[in-house]
Amino acid sequence: MCNLSQIHVDAGRREGLAEGLVKGLKKGIKKEMIKNVTTIMKKTNKSMTEVMDLLDIDESLRPEIRKSIETQCD
């Protein structure tokens, strides 16, 4: 393979790895938030909304967290 082609392959590989890392981190963070909300709900007898308020979870993330927790409880 010529050097120019290799440069493009390497650049694409770096972009793909970086994108995968970001997606993985976001997924891990959400999973950890769900675990924390669930644990605090059980230990404090607070509602899901109260716990998310307490943890100051961004409004844009709340529907996904709520759905995941409700699915676990079914």
N, C-alpha and C positions, 0 to 999 in steps of 0.2 A: 504494500500500500504506500502511496506517496505521502510525503510529509504533510501536505495540505489536507488530504483526506483524514489523516491521523489526528490532526488538530481539531477537525470538526467532530470526529468520533469522541475524542477526549472531552471536548466542551459539552457535548450532549450527555455523556456519562456523568460529568460533574453536576450538570443541571438536574438530571434524574435523581441522583443521590441526594442532593440538597432538598429537592421537592419531597422525596420520600421521608427524609428526616423530619421535615416540618410537619408533614401529615401524621407521622408516628408520634411526635411530641404532643400535638394537639389531641390525638386520640387518648394518649396516656394521661394527659392533664384532665380531660373530661371524665375518664374512668375514675381517677382519683377524687374528683369533685363529687361524683355520684356516691362513691364509697364514704366520703366524709359526711355528706348530707344524710345518708342513711344511718350512719353510726350515731350522729348527733341527735337525729330524730328519736332513735331507740333509747338513748341515754337520758334525754331531757323531756321526752313526751311533748315536744314542740311539733307544730305542723311543718310540712315541707316548705311552705312559703316563709314561715318564721325563721327557719334554719337558713334558707337561702338569703334572706334579709340580713341575718346575723353574720353570715360569711361574705356579704356584699358581692354576691354573684351577679354578673352582668345580665341584664334583662334579655339580651339576645341568646344567651345560653340556657336560660331557664326552661323553655318548652322541651328541649331535647333531654335535659336532666330529669324533668318531671316524667316524661314519657318512659325513659329508661327505668326509673324507680317504680313507676306504676306497673310496668311490664314484669319486673322482678317479683312484685307482690302478688301477681295473678297466679 
